[in-house]
Amino acid sequence: MGEYFARAAALDEAFHMHTYGRKPVMFVRGEGMRLYDDDGREYLDFLAGIGVVNLGHAHPAVTAAVCEQQARLVHVSNLFQVEHRAELAELLVELAGGGRKVFFANSGAEANEGAIKLARRWGRREHGEGCFRVISAQRSFHGRTLATLAATGQPSKQEAFEPLPTGFAHVPLNDLAAMDAALDASVCAVLLEPVQGEAGVYPLDRAYIQAVRELCTSRGILLMFDEVQTGFWRTGPVFAHHAFGVNADVITLAKSLANGLPAGAVLATDEVASAFKPGDHGSTFGGGPVVCAAALATIGALQDEHLGENATRTGAYLCESLTALGTRTGEITQVRGAGLMVGVQLARPVAGAIGVLALENGFILNSIGDSILRLLPPLVCTTAEADALLASLETMLEAV
């Protein structure tokens, strides 16, 4: 650890609220799959800022777009037309299949907060004041604002902040009978992650989500997909729910939308979006010219470089290789996920120790609980980089 790191860590300890468990490293430069710390040491990044830099670090197209816009104009507020915003909204609607409107926010939590407000506004308009509840899944994660925390299906994250806003209930994932029983006349929306990310990478079943779509349609309930972590080719298709052959009434996006800049979005069908009236919702910074320029450059590069196809190809290779490693060693009991969103269930409670060893060996991994590793590399990840991780992971599993 260098002198710069030591000083920054001391200042952080003295002046920053202790809300994060930080690792003993400071990254100062990145390129593609690689990060470099303040001592110049190289790391292979299999976390991508928690699924944020899908395009890789310091992509030149994004850098150019941000620098050009930053030099001209940074902020004017949403009281005026904002450069790049309309073009980005048009592109997102096109990617989602058309017939939608967009609201821009700054994060995934804000996008989900906006979706919840929209669903309640729509529910009241369509079904009366008693229609306001949102059903989500156990183990889900939708954000850390009070409303999105209430929507999150993890009691351990909620208990310290109770009482939380009312109007939320949670059902087991992929349990159609439980979902059916929960959908009474008070429910305005169902909010689901196509693949639960923060919980440890648990995908929805195709038959389940198709049946949930039918239930929501027949009962006049919105189906909302939280694509904050799964969006923008992370799992292969542009949005993960496209693989299920279903349409969403509302989609929430963030994380990789602008490849590291704070950007979020709510996409709703024209009919649902019309429930919002001027003054119902807003954001000071949402959809600013710099982040919109970055998002346009990010999406353009993801498309031009066919990174969705690479996510499918490399992700399949990674999952097959991890499964083979588990068969050979007995150290991995299950590999879950889609594309380059992978959960590795370990046979022993050593995920934390593996995370520490990985950092020491030049790999950035994410441990969830004591027995799950989550892999979310940039979509530029190659099979060669996957092989490097696999070889080191086998050695690390032996070491612990």
C-alpha positions in Angstrom: 0.0 0.0 0.0 1.4 3.4 -1.0 1.5 6.6 0.9 -1.4 8.0 -1.2 -3.6 5.1 -0.2 -2.7 5.3 3.4 -3.6 9.0 3.6 -6.9 8.5 1.7 -7.8 5.6 4.0 -7.1 7.7 7.1 -9.2 10.6 5.8 -12.0 8.2 4.9 -12.0 6.7 8.4 -12.0 10.2 9.9 -14.6 12.0 7.8 -16.7 9.5 5.8 -19.8 7.8 7.3 -19.1 4.1 7.9 -21.6 2.7 5.5 -19.3 0.5 3.4 -16.9 -2.3 4.2 -14.0 -1.2 2.0 -11.2 -3.4 0.6 -7.6 -2.4 1.2 -7.0 -1.1 -2.3 -7.4 2.2 -4.3 -7.8 2.0 -8.0 -6.6 5.0 -10.0 -6.7 3.8 -13.6 -8.6 1.3 -15.8 -8.7 -0.1 -19.3 -11.1 -2.7 -20.5 -11.1 -5.6 -18.1 -8.2 -4.3 -16.2 -7.8 -2.0 -13.2 -4.6 -0.5 -11.7 -4.1 0.6 -8.1 -2.0 3.5 -6.8 1.1 1.2 -6.7 0.6 0.3 -10.4 -0.5 -3.3 -9.7 -2.8 -4.8 -12.3 -6.1 -6.6 -11.5 -8.6 -8.5 -13.7 -12.0 -7.0 -12.9 -14.8 -9.6 -12.6 -17.2 -7.2 -10.8 -17.3 -4.2 -13.2 -18.3 -1.7 -10.5 -21.1 -4.1 -9.5 -22.3 -4.6 -13.1 -21.9 -1.0 -14.1 -19.1 -0.8 -16.7 -20.5 -3.2 -19.2 -18.3 -1.6 -21.9 -15.1 -1.9 -19.8 -13.1 0.8 -18.1 -12.2 4.1 -19.9 -13.8 3.2 -23.2 -12.6 5.9 -25.7 -16.0 6.5 -27.2 -17.5 7.3 -23.8 -14.5 9.4 -22.8 -14.7 11.5 -26.0 -18.5 12.0 -25.6 -18.2 13.1 -22.0 -15.2 15.4 -22.6 -16.8 17.1 -25.6 -20.1 17.7 -23.8 -18.5 18.7 -20.5 -16.5 21.3 -22.2 -19.6 22.9 -23.7 -22.4 22.6 -21.1 -23.0 20.5 -18.0 -26.4 21.4 -16.6 -29.4 23.5 -17.4 -32.3 21.7 -15.5 -35.3 19.9 -16.8 -37.2 23.1 -17.1 -35.7 23.3 -20.6 -35.0 21.0 -23.5 -31.8 19.1 -22.8 -29.3 18.2 -25.5 -29.0 14.4 -26.2 -31.9 13.6 -23.9 -34.6 13.2 -26.6 -32.3 11.1 -28.7 -31.5 8.8 -25.8 -35.2 8.4 -24.9 -35.9 7.5 -28.5 -33.1 4.9 -28.5 -34.3 3.3 -25.3 -37.8 3.1 -26.5 -36.6 1.5 -29.7 -34.5 -1.1 -27.7 -37.6 -1.9 -25.6 -39.8 -2.5 -28.6 -41.6 0.8 -29.0 -44.8 2.3 -27.6 -43.2 3.8 -24.4 -42.2 6.9 -22.7 -39.1 7.5 -20.6 -38.3 9.3 -17.3 -34.7 9.9 -16.4 -33.3 9.5 -12.9 -29.8 9.2 -11.4 -29.7 5.6 -10.0 -31.4 2.3 -9.8 -33.1 3.1 -6.5 -34.5 6.3 -8.0 -35.7 4.5 -11.1 -37.5 1.9 -8.9 -38.9 4.7 -6.7 -40.3 6.4 -9.8 -41.8 3.1 -11.0 -43.5 2.5 -7.7 -44.9 6.1 -7.7 -46.1 5.6 -11.3 -47.7 2.3 -10.5 -49.6 3.8 -7.5 -50.7 6.7 -9.6 -51.9 4.3 -12.4 -53.6 2.0 -9.9 -55.6 4.8 -8.3 -56.7 6.1 -11.8 -57.7 2.6 -13.1 -59.0 0.9 -9.9 -59.6 3.5 -7.2 -57.8 4.5 -4.0 -57.6 1.0 -2.6 -55.3 -0.2 -5.4 -51.8 0.7 -4.3 -49.9 -2.4 -3.2 -46.8 -3.8 -4.9 -45.8 -7.5 -4.8 -42.1 -8.4 -5.2 -40.0 -11.5 -4.5 -38.3 -12.8 -1.4 -34.5 -12.2 -1.6 -35.1 -9.4 -4.1 -33.2 -6.1 -4.0 -34.7 -2.9 -5.4 -32.8 -0.1 -3.6 -32.1 1.6 -0.3 -34.6 4.5 -0.3 -37.4 3.8 2.2 -39.9 2.7 -0.5 -37.5 0.6 -2.5 -36.2 -0.9 0.7 -39.8 -1.8 1.6 -40.0 -3.5 -1.9 -36.8 -5.4 -1.2 -37.4 -8.9 0.1 -34.6 -9.1 2.6 -35.6 -8.5 6.2 -32.0 -8.2 7.4 -31.7 -5.0 5.4 -35.1 -3.6 6.6 -35.1 -4.2 10.3 -32.9 -1.2 11.3 -35.2 1.2 9.5 -38.7 0.1 10.5 -41.4 1.1 10.3 -41.1 1.1 6.6 -43.7 2.4 4.1 -46.7 0.1 3.9 -48.2 -1.4 0.7 -45.6 -4.0 -0.1 -45.6 -7.8 0.2 -43.1 -10.5 -0.8 -43.6 -14.0 -2.2 -41.2 -16.9 -2.9 -39.4 -16.7 -6.2 -40.8 -19.0 -9.0 -43.8 -20.0 -6.8 -46.8 -19.4 -9.0 -49.4 -20.5 -6.4 -48.0 -17.9 -3.9 -48.1 -15.2 -6.6 -51.6 -16.1 -7.6 -52.8 -15.9 -4.0 -51.1 -12.5 -3.4 -52.8 -10.8 -6.4 -55.9 -9.3 -4.9 -57.8 -6.1 -5.8 -55.4 -4.0 -3.7 -52.4 -4.9 -5.9 -51.4 -2.3 -8.6 -48.1 -3.9 -9.7 -45.7 -6.9 -9.5 -42.0 -5.9 -9.4 -39.5 -8.6 -10.3 -35.8 -8.9 -11.2 -35.4 -11.2 -14.3 -32.3 -12.5 -12.5 -32.0 -11.7 -8.8 -28.5 -10.2 -8.6 -27.7 -8.9 -5.1 -29.2 -12.1 -3.6 -26.7 -14.4 -5.3 -27.8 -14.7 -9.0 -31.2 -16.5 -9.0 -33.0 -16.5 -12.4 -36.7 -16.5 -13.0 -38.1 -19.6 -14.6 -39.4 -19.0 -18.1 -42.8 -20.8 -17.5 -43.2 -18.9 -14.2 -42.8 -15.5 -15.6 -45.0 -16.2 -18.6 -47.7 -17.3 -16.2 -47.2 -14.2 -14.0 -47.6 -12.1 -17.2 -51.0 -13.8 -17.9 -52.1 -13.3 -14.3 -51.3 -9.6 -14.3 -53.0 -9.1 -17.7 -56.2 -10.9 -16.6 -56.4 -9.0 -13.4 -55.4 -5.5 -14.6 -52.1 -5.4 -12.7 -48.9 -4.0 -14.0 -45.9 -6.2 -14.5 -42.7 -4.3 -13.8 -39.2 -5.6 -14.4 -36.2 -4.3 -12.4 -33.5 -4.5 -15.1 -31.0 -2.3 -13.2 -28.4 -5.0 -13.1 -29.5 -7.2 -15.9 -30.0 -4.6 -18.6 -27.9 -3.6 -21.6 -26.8 -7.0 -22.8 -25.5 -8.2 -19.4 -27.4 -11.6 -19.8 -27.2 -11.7 -23.7 -30.3 -9.9 -25.0 -30.5 -6.1 -24.6 -32.9 -6.7 -21.6 -33.0 -10.0 -19.8 -36.8 -10.3 -19.9 -36.7 -10.5 -23.6 -35.4 -14.0 -23.3 -38.7 -15.0 -21.7 -40.9 -13.8 -24.6 -43.0 -11.5 -22.4 -43.7 -7.8 -22.5 -43.3 -5.5 -19.4 -45.6 -2.6 -18.6 -42.7 -0.9 -16.8 -38.9 -1.4 -17.0 -36.4 0.2 -14.7 -32.8 0.7 -15.8 -29.5 2.2 -14.3 -26.0 0.8 -13.6 -24.6 0.3 -17.1 -26.7 2.8 -18.8 -23.9 5.4 -18.9 -21.0 3.1 -18.2 -20.2 4.5 -14.8 -21.9 7.9 -14.8 -25.0 8.2 -12.5 -27.9 7.5 -14.8 -31.2 5.7 -14.4 -34.4 5.5 -16.3 -38.1 4.3 -16.1 -39.7 3.0 -19.3 -43.4 2.7 -19.3 -46.0 1.9 -22.0 -47.7 5.0 -23.3 -51.0 4.1 -21.5 -49.2 3.6 -18.1 -47.0 6.7 -18.5 -50.0 8.9 -19.1 -50.9 8.4 -15.4 -48.1 10.9 -14.5 -49.0 14.5 -14.9 -46.7 17.6 -14.7 -45.5 18.0 -11.2 -46.1 14.4 -10.1 -42.4 13.4 -10.3 -39.1 15.0 -11.1 -35.3 15.0 -10.8 -32.8 17.9 -10.6 -30.0 16.0 -12.3 -31.8 13.2 -14.1 -31.2 13.2 -17.9 -28.5 15.9 -17.9 -26.5 16.5 -21.1 -23.3 14.9 -20.0 -24.8 11.6 -18.8 -27.1 11.4 -21.8 -24.1 11.9 -24.1 -22.3 9.2 -22.2 -25.3 6.8 -22.4 -25.6 7.3 -26.2 -21.9 6.5 -26.7 -22.2 3.5 -24.3 -25.1 1.9 -26.1 -23.7 2.7 -29.5 -20.4 0.9 -28.6 -22.1 -2.0 -27.0 -24.1 -2.5 -30.2 -21.1 -1.9 -32.6 -18.9 -4.3 -30.7 -21.6 -7.0 -30.5 -21.0 -7.4 -26.8 -24.4 -9.1 -26.2 -23.2 -11.9 -28.4 -19.9 -12.0 -26.5 -21.7 -12.0 -23.1 -23.7 -15.1 -24.3 -20.6 -16.9 -25.7 -18.1 -16.1 -22.9 -20.8 -16.5 -20.2 -21.6 -20.0 -21.4 -17.9 -20.9 -21.5 -17.4 -19.6 -18.0 -20.5 -21.4 -16.6 -19.5 -24.7 -18.3 -15.9 -24.4 -17.0 -17.0 -23.6 -13.5 -19.4 -26.5 -13.5 -16.5 -28.8 -14.7 -14.3 -27.4 -11.9 -17.0 -28.2 -9.4 -17.3 -31.8 -10.7 -13.6 -32.2 -10.6 -12.9 -30.8 -7.1 -16.3 -31.0 -5.3 -15.8 -27.4 -4.3 -18.7 -25.9 -6.4 -22.3 -27.3 -6.0 -24.1 -25.1 -8.4 -23.5 -22.5 -11.1 -26.4 -20.1 -11.8 -27.1 -17.2 -14.1 -27.2 -16.0 -17.7 -24.7 -14.4 -20.0 -22.0 -12.7 -17.9 -24.0 -12.6 -14.7 -22.9 -15.7 -12.8 -23.5 -17.0 -9.3 -21.1 -19.7 -8.0 -22.5 -21.7 -5.1 -19.6 -23.0 -3.0 -19.6 -26.3 -1.1 -18.0 -24.7 1.9 -18.5 -21.3 3.7 -15.3 -19.8 2.3 -16.6 -17.1 -0.1 -15.2 -14.2 2.1 -11.8 -15.9 2.2 -11.8 -16.4 -1.5 -12.6 -12.8 -2.1 -9.6 -11.7 0.0 -7.3 -14.2 -1.7 -8.6 -13.1 -5.1 -7.7 -9.5 -4.5 -4.2 -10.6 -3.3 -3.8 -12.6 -6.5 -5.0 -9.8 -8.8 -8.7 -10.7 -9.3 -11.8 -8.7 -8.3 -14.6 -10.9 -7.2 -17.8 -10.3 -5.1 -18.7 -12.6 -2.3 -22.4 -12.8 -1.1 -22.9 -14.3 2.3 -20.5 -17.0 3.2 -20.9 -19.4 0.3 -21.7 -17.5 -3.0 -19.4 -15.8 -5.4 -20.9 -13.3 -7.9 -19.2 -12.7 -11.2 -20.2 -9.6 -13.2 -17.2 -8.8 -15.5 -17.4 -6.2 -18.2 -18.9 -7.6 -21.4 -15.5 -7.3 -23.1 -14.4 -10.3 -21.1 -12.8 -13.0 -23.2 -12.4 -16.8 -22.7 -8.7 -16.2 -22.1 -9.5 -13.9 -19.1 -12.0 -16.5 -17.9 -9.3 -19.1 -18.1 -7.0 -17.0 -16.0 -9.7 -16.7 -13.3 -10.5 -20.4 -13.4 -6.9 -21.4 -12.9 -6.5 -19.1 -10.0 -9.8 -20.0 -8.5 -8.9 -23.7 -8.3 -5.7 -22.8 -6.6 -7.5 -20.5 -4.1 -10.1 -23.2 -3.3 -7.3 -25.5 -2.5 -5.6 -22.9 -0.3 -8.6 -22.4 1.9 
